Amino acid sequence: MDEPTSGLDPGLDAHVMETLRNLADDGQTVVLVTHSVDNLNYCDNVILMASGGKVAYCGPSSTVFSKLGKKSWAEVFRYLASPEAIAYAQATEHQSFPGKAHEETLIKPRQSFLKQVITLSSRYMRVIASDKFYLTLLTLIPIIIGGISYLAGGKYGFGPGKLTKAGFNYNPFAQGTILVLIMGSIFIGLATSVQEIVKENPIRIREQNVGIRSSAYIISKVLVLGLIVLIQDIVFVTISLFKRPMPEAGKVFSSSLLEIMVLSITLAFCAMILGLLISSLLSSSEQTMPSLVGMTMIQVVLSGALPIDAGKFVTTISQGIPSFWCTNSIAASVDLVQLNLISDEATQDRWISNAANVMHGFTIVWIFTGVFLLLTFFKVSRSR
C-alpha cells in the first residue's frame, strides 16, 4: 500500500496500522510506503531509503536511532538526504543486513510438488463447487446430449441389424452411432477445458512468479477436469446406448459396452487436454467459443465416422487427428465392416475387427494426449 495513513489524525493512523498488524498476524504479507513514523512499532521491519533509491537501513524500527547514531526522526530524515547517507548506502549495497531482520525476511523454500498439486486441486474443486450455475451446466450437458443422441440414434445400436431379402444382416445406422459417440466425447472434453487457463491468466502468472510450479498447476487441472470428463462421458455413453443391441463381447474386454465406453472416455480425455492447450494459446476468454466450435468441427469432419467419400488427401491429414484413430478402434470393436457391409478396401483394412486394431487406435490417442500435455506445459511455463 502507498501512504495508507496519509491525511489521517493520529488516532486513525494508529487504528489503520493496528489493522494491518492483525492481517500480518493472520499470515498475510503487508508492504507499505509511509512518511508517518508515529506507529512504526507495529511493523516487523523498516527499510529507510536514501536519495537515489539506495537502502540506508533495514531492520526493526526500535534500532533505527542507535544504528544511524541519531536522536530523532527529524535528524534521520535530514541524514537520508545527505551525501553521507548516499555514500553509506552505496558502500553497503551488496552486503547482507545482519540481525533478526535478515533472518526473518529470508524466502522460505516453496512447497513440494505434491503439496502444490493437492492444494491447487482442492482449491479448484472448491471454486467449481461454489459456482452453482456452472456445476448445474456440467451436470446437464452429458444428460442432454446423451438424451438427444438416444432419441436420434438408430434402434439397432451396434447389433446385427435387420435381415435383408438377400439373406444377410445389415445395420445402416451403426456408423452414425459411432459418429454420435465421437462428436459427443469431443464436445464434452473441449467444452470442459477450453477456457480454464485463459480465464485465470492474471492469477496464474502472479502465482507462478511467487513459486507455484507450472507442472503442479497443469496437473491439478488435469486431475480435476479429468474426473469431471470421466463422469460426464460415462453418463453420456450410458444414455446414448441405453438398451441398444450390442455385440456379444468386445475384442479386448469381455463386455462390448465397457470397451466402447473406455474408447470414448479416452477420446474425451484427449480432447480435454487439447482444450487446455488451446486455452493456453488464447489471449482472452472471448476467443474460446470460436475455438470450441472450430476444433469440434475439425475433429468430427476428419474423424472418418462421417459417411462421406473422403479423398486420399483428407484421409492422409485425418491421421493427425485423435478422433480418426478412436473411430478406427470403435469400428474395429463393433465390426463395422460387417454391420455396414463396407466394400472399400482401404477402409476395411483400418476397421478390420480384431484386438490389434482396437489397441492400435487406442494407443495412438494416448500418444496424442501426451503430446498435447507436454505442449501445454511448455506454453504455460513460458508465459510468466
C-alpha positions in Angstrom: 0.0 0.0 0.0 1.1 3.5 -0.8 0.7 6.0 2.1 -2.4 4.3 3.7 -2.5 6.6 6.6 -1.9 9.9 4.7 -4.2 12.7 5.9 -5.5 10.8 8.9 -5.4 12.1 12.5 -3.1 10.3 15.0 -5.9 8.1 16.3 -7.0 6.8 12.9 -3.3 6.4 12.0 -2.8 4.0 14.9 -6.1 2.2 14.1 -5.1 1.5 10.5 -1.6 0.3 11.5 -3.1 -2.0 14.1 -5.5 -3.4 11.5 -2.6 -4.1 9.2 -0.7 -5.7 12.0 -3.6 -8.1 12.6 -3.6 -9.0 8.9 0.1 -9.8 9.2 -0.5 -11.9 12.3 -3.1 -13.9 10.3 -0.5 -14.9 7.8 -0.7 -12.1 5.2 2.3 -10.2 4.0 1.8 -6.4 4.2 4.2 -4.0 2.5 3.5 -0.2 2.8 5.2 3.1 2.0 4.7 5.8 4.6 6.2 9.1 5.9 4.2 8.7 9.1 6.6 7.5 11.8 4.5 7.5 14.9 3.3 3.9 14.7 6.2 2.1 13.0 6.4 -0.1 16.1 3.6 -2.2 14.5 5.9 -3.2 11.7 8.3 -6.2 11.9 10.9 -4.5 9.7 11.6 -1.0 8.4 13.5 0.0 5.3 14.8 3.5 5.0 15.7 4.8 1.6 18.5 7.3 0.9 18.3 9.7 -2.1 18.8 7.8 -5.3 16.7 4.8 -4.1 19.6 3.2 -2.1 18.8 1.2 1.1 20.3 3.1 4.1 18.8 0.9 6.8 16.9 -2.4 7.1 15.7 -3.7 10.4 13.3 -3.2 13.4 12.1 0.4 14.0 13.4 0.2 17.6 17.1 0.2 16.5 16.9 3.0 13.8 18.3 5.7 16.1 21.1 3.6 17.6 22.1 2.2 14.2 22.3 5.6 12.5 23.5 7.5 15.5 20.6 9.9 15.6 18.2 11.1 18.3 15.0 11.9 16.5 13.2 11.1 13.2 13.8 14.7 12.1 17.5 14.0 12.2 17.1 10.7 10.5 15.2 12.2 7.5 17.8 15.0 7.2 20.5 12.4 7.2 18.8 10.3 4.5 19.0 13.3 2.1 22.7 14.0 2.8 25.6 12.9 0.7 26.9 10.9 3.7 23.8 8.6 3.7 24.1 8.1 0.0 27.8 7.1 0.2 27.0 4.8 3.1 24.1 3.2 1.2 26.3 2.6 -1.9 29.1 1.1 0.2 26.7 -1.4 1.8 24.6 -2.1 -1.3 26.0 -5.6 -1.8 26.2 -6.5 1.9 23.7 -8.6 3.8 21.9 -6.8 6.6 22.8 -8.5 9.9 20.5 -9.5 12.7 16.9 -10.6 13.2 15.5 -8.6 10.2 17.6 -10.5 7.7 16.8 -13.9 9.2 13.1 -13.2 9.2 12.9 -12.0 5.6 14.7 -14.9 4.0 12.4 -16.5 1.4 11.1 -19.8 2.7 11.6 -22.9 0.4 8.5 -23.4 -1.7 6.2 -26.3 -1.2 6.9 -29.7 -2.6 5.4 -30.6 -6.0 2.9 -33.0 -4.4 1.8 -30.4 -1.8 1.2 -27.8 -4.5 -0.8 -30.3 -6.6 -3.0 -31.2 -3.6 -3.5 -27.5 -2.6 -4.3 -26.3 -6.2 -6.6 -29.3 -6.9 -8.5 -28.7 -3.6 -8.9 -25.0 -4.3 -10.0 -25.7 -7.9 -12.7 -28.1 -6.7 -14.0 -25.6 -4.1 -14.2 -22.9 -6.8 -16.2 -25.2 -9.1 -18.5 -26.3 -6.2 -19.2 -22.7 -5.3 -20.4 -21.8 -8.8 -23.9 -23.4 -8.8 -24.7 -22.4 -12.3 -21.5 -23.9 -13.7 -22.0 -27.0 -11.6 -25.5 -27.4 -13.0 -24.2 -26.9 -16.5 -21.6 -29.6 -16.1 -24.3 -32.0 -14.8 -26.8 -31.3 -17.6 -24.5 -31.3 -20.6 -23.9 -35.1 -20.7 -27.6 -35.8 -19.9 -28.9 -33.5 -22.6 -26.6 -34.6 -25.4 -26.9 -38.2 -24.3 -30.7 -38.0 -24.4 -30.7 -36.3 -27.8 -28.3 -39.0 -29.1 -30.5 -41.7 -27.8 -33.7 -40.3 -29.4 -32.0 -39.6 -32.7 -30.0 -42.8 -32.8 -30.9 -46.0 -34.6 -32.8 -48.7 -32.8 -30.3 -51.3 -33.9 -27.4 -49.8 -31.9 -24.4 -52.0 -32.7 -26.4 -55.1 -33.1 -26.6 -57.2 -36.4 -29.4 -55.0 -37.7 -32.2 -56.3 -39.9 -32.2 -59.3 -42.2 -32.3 -58.3 -45.8 -34.1 -60.2 -48.6 -30.8 -61.4 -49.8 -30.4 -63.2 -46.5 -27.7 -61.2 -44.7 -27.8 -58.8 -41.8 -27.4 -55.1 -42.4 -27.2 -52.3 -39.8 -27.3 -48.9 -41.7 -27.2 -46.8 -38.5 -24.1 -48.3 -36.9 -21.7 -45.8 -38.4 -24.0 -42.9 -37.4 -24.0 -44.2 -33.9 -20.2 -44.1 -33.9 -20.3 -40.5 -35.2 -22.6 -39.6 -32.3 -20.2 -41.1 -29.7 -17.2 -39.4 -31.3 -18.9 -36.0 -31.6 -20.3 -36.1 -28.0 -17.0 -37.2 -26.5 -15.0 -34.4 -28.3 -17.5 -31.8 -27.3 -17.5 -32.9 -23.6 -13.7 -32.8 -23.4 -13.2 -29.5 -25.2 -16.1 -27.7 -23.6 -14.9 -28.6 -20.1 -11.4 -27.2 -20.5 -11.1 -24.7 -23.4 -11.5 -21.7 -21.1 -9.9 -23.0 -17.9 -6.4 -21.5 -18.4 -7.1 -18.3 -20.3 -9.7 -17.1 -17.8 -7.1 -17.5 -14.9 -4.1 -15.9 -16.7 -3.6 -13.0 -14.3 -3.9 -15.2 -11.2 -1.7 -18.0 -12.7 1.1 -15.7 -13.8 1.2 -14.0 -10.3 1.3 -17.4 -8.6 3.9 -18.7 -10.8 6.1 -15.7 -10.1 5.9 -16.5 -6.3 6.8 -20.2 -6.5 3.9 -22.2 -7.9 5.3 -24.8 -10.4 3.8 -24.8 -13.8 3.7 -28.6 -13.7 1.7 -28.6 -10.5 -0.8 -26.1 -11.9 -1.3 -28.2 -15.1 -1.5 -31.5 -13.2 -4.1 -30.0 -10.8 -6.2 -29.0 -13.8 -5.8 -32.5 -15.4 -6.8 -34.3 -12.2 -10.0 -32.2 -11.5 -11.1 -31.8 -15.1 -10.2 -35.4 -15.9 -12.5 -36.6 -13.1 -15.3 -34.3 -14.4 -14.9 -35.6 -18.0 -14.8 -39.2 -16.8 -18.1 -38.9 -15.1 -19.7 -36.9 -17.9 -18.6 -39.3 -20.6 -19.8 -42.3 -18.6 -23.2 -40.7 -18.3 -23.3 -39.7 -22.0 -22.3 -43.1 -23.4 -24.6 -44.9 -21.0 -27.6 -42.8 -22.0 -26.7 -43.0 -25.7 -26.5 -46.8 -25.8 -29.2 -47.5 -23.2 -30.8 -50.9 -24.0 -29.4 -50.7 -27.6 -28.3 -54.0 -29.1 -24.6 -54.6 -28.7 -22.0 -57.3 -29.8 -21.8 -60.3 -27.6 -18.3 -59.3 -26.5 -15.6 -56.8 -27.1 -12.2 -57.5 -28.8 -10.2 -56.6 -25.7 -12.8 -56.5 -22.8 -15.4 -59.2 -22.2 -18.1 -56.5 -22.3 -18.6 -54.7 -25.6 -20.3 -51.7 -23.8 -17.3 -51.4 -21.5 -14.9 -51.5 -24.4 -16.7 -48.8 -26.3 -17.0 -46.7 -23.1 -13.2 -46.9 -22.4 -12.5 -45.8 -26.0 -15.0 -42.9 -25.8 -13.6 -41.8 -22.4 -10.0 -41.9 -23.9 -11.1 -39.6 -26.7 -12.9 -37.2 -24.3 -9.8 -37.1 -22.1 -7.6 -36.4 -25.1 -10.0 -33.6 -26.2 -9.8 -32.2 -22.7 -6.0 -31.9 -22.8 -6.3 -30.4 -26.3 -8.7 -27.9 -24.8 -6.2 -26.9 -22.2 -3.6 -26.5 -24.9 -5.9 -24.2 -26.9 -6.8 -22.3 -23.7 -3.1 -21.7 -23.0 -2.7 -20.2 -26.6 -5.6 -17.8 -26.3 -5.3 -14.2 -25.1 -8.9 -13.7 -23.9 -12.0 -15.6 -22.9 -13.9 -14.2 -25.8 -11.8 -16.4 -28.1 -12.9 -19.7 -26.5 -16.3 -20.1 -28.2 -15.0 -19.8 -31.8 -12.1 -22.1 -30.9 -14.5 -24.7 -29.4 -16.8 -24.7 -32.4 -13.9 -24.8 -34.9 -11.9 -27.5 -33.3 -15.1 -29.7 -32.7 -15.9 -29.4 -36.4 -12.4 -30.3 -37.5 -12.3 -33.3 -35.2 -15.7 -34.5 -36.4 -15.2 -34.0 -40.1 -11.8 -35.6 -40.1 -12.8 -38.4 -37.8 -13.7 -40.8 -40.6 -17.0 -41.5 -38.9 -19.0 -39.3 -41.4 -20.5 -41.4 -44.2 -18.8 -39.4 -46.9 -16.4 -40.3 -49.8 -13.2 -38.8 -48.4 -10.3 -38.5 -50.8 -6.8 -39.6 -50.3 -5.6 -36.2 -49.2 -8.4 -35.9 -46.5 -7.6 -39.4 -45.3 -3.9 -38.6 -45.0 -4.4 -35.4 -43.0 -7.0 -37.2 -40.8 -4.2 -39.3 -39.4 -3.1 -36.2 -37.5 -6.4 -36.1 -35.6 -7.1 -38.2 -32.5 -10.7 -38.7 -33.3 -9.7 -40.5 -36.5 -7.9 -43.2 -34.5 -10.7 -43.5 -32.0 -13.1 -44.1 -34.8 -10.9 -46.8 -36.1 -10.8 -48.5 -32.7 -14.6 -48.4 -32.2 -15.3 -49.5 -35.7 -13.0 -52.5 -35.2 -14.5 -53.2 -31.8 -18.1 -53.5 -33.2 -17.1 -55.0 -36.5 -18.5 -52.0 -38.5 -17.2 -53.6 -41.8 -19.7 -56.4 -41.4 -22.5 -54.3 -39.9 -22.4 -51.7 -42.6 -21.2 -54.0 -45.4 -18.2 -51.8 -46.1 -16.7 -52.6 -49.5 -13.9 -50.1 -49.7 -10.6 -52.0 -49.2 -8.7 -49.2 -47.5 -11.5 -48.7 -45.0 -11.7 -52.4 -44.4 -8.0 -52.5 -43.6 -8.5 -49.8 -41.0 -11.6 -51.2 -39.5 -10.8 -54.9 -39.6 -12.3 -56.4 -36.4 -9.6 -57.6 -34.1 -7.9 -56.7 -30.8 -4.8 -55.4 -32.5 -6.8 -52.7 -34.4 -8.6 -51.7 -31.3 -5.4 -51.3 -29.3 -3.6 -49.6 -32.2 -6.0 -46.7 -32.3 -6.3 -46.6 -28.5 -2.6 -46.3 -28.1 -2.2 -43.5 -30.7 -4.9 -41.5 -29.0 -2.9 -41.7 -25.8 0.2 -40.6 -27.7 -1.7 -37.5 -28.9 -2.8 -36.9 -25.3 0.8 -37.0 -24.1 2.0 -34.6 -26.8 -0.8 -32.1 -26.1 0.0 -32.3 -22.4 3.7 -31.6 -23.0 2.9 -28.6 -25.3 0.5 -27.2 -22.7 3.2 -27.4 -20.0 5.7 -25.8 -22.3 3.4 -22.9 -23.2 2.3 -22.3 -19.6 5.8 -22.4 -18.2 7.0 -19.8 -20.7 4.1 -17.4 -20.3 5.1 -15.8 -17.0 
